[in-house]
């Protein structure tokens, strides 16, 4: 059995996982996600379903107690989400596909939602980043994992052990017990351990790696209320952590470029800076192609100074701020440029249109 740890919405994780799946060609692929969402997998993989998309779970009105507020939860997927790629490539190799986490109702009944990345306190992530000499976990992740040319699976297994050392709660234990029970159920159905491929969050991987003892009661999620599930459209902004999605990243569209370029951060950085320059130019800012060339040069130089294999998100931000914003942290720093551009356009435009 291959247990492949992942981080949600990781281009590198998705690329390496696809390679591993095609090499293993398993009979059964088990993916972290609510088990009662398994019937939605064909819809998620349908040719007319274009990610980002999400599984939406909610408690129907007849399942709510009097005066109980309605609530829902989502499990989003984009093109480079390892879970989505596992399903897509699993279908390609002819494997049976299943979600194998607790049912959605267990998450809706819990005080927390699956939006927190591995349900681990943020100070654990900061401590891990500091241990390796980084001030920020996201930069640590990008440099040591997204840009890595080593064995990503082994590195993620080690990361999972570090995260677990920071402590796990009862909810984590319940989820892992349920997932072990699902693996045991597959064994009872006749699947061999060597025919299974497990895709789960890095923090769960150590608990699912053989040898393990499956729980006798199959976990404690069976008493949860039954939820309704459907597939809904999603968006890149909603995949960002800035909008409150705890398992999101800081630039979903940028990492889409990384994914489309096969993990080539240098090409993705160049494209991102050109697109940003074009958007600012169309909005009336005095930003030219020469600025984009200089921004790309600066991003590459910053990456070299920081001993990074390629420029990434932080270099894109720093270079854009320096070369497009003239050092200002936001577009408001270019307000003088924008006012000047508007004045030029107003003089060249008939008064009736300018109004």
Beta strands, then each sheet from edge to edge (+ up, - down):
strand 1: 2-6
strand 2: 28-34
strand 3: 53-58
strand 4: 72-77
strand 5: 96-101
strand 6: 196-201
strand 7: 228-233
sheet 1: 1+ 6+ 2+ 5+
sheet 2: 4+ 3- 7+
end
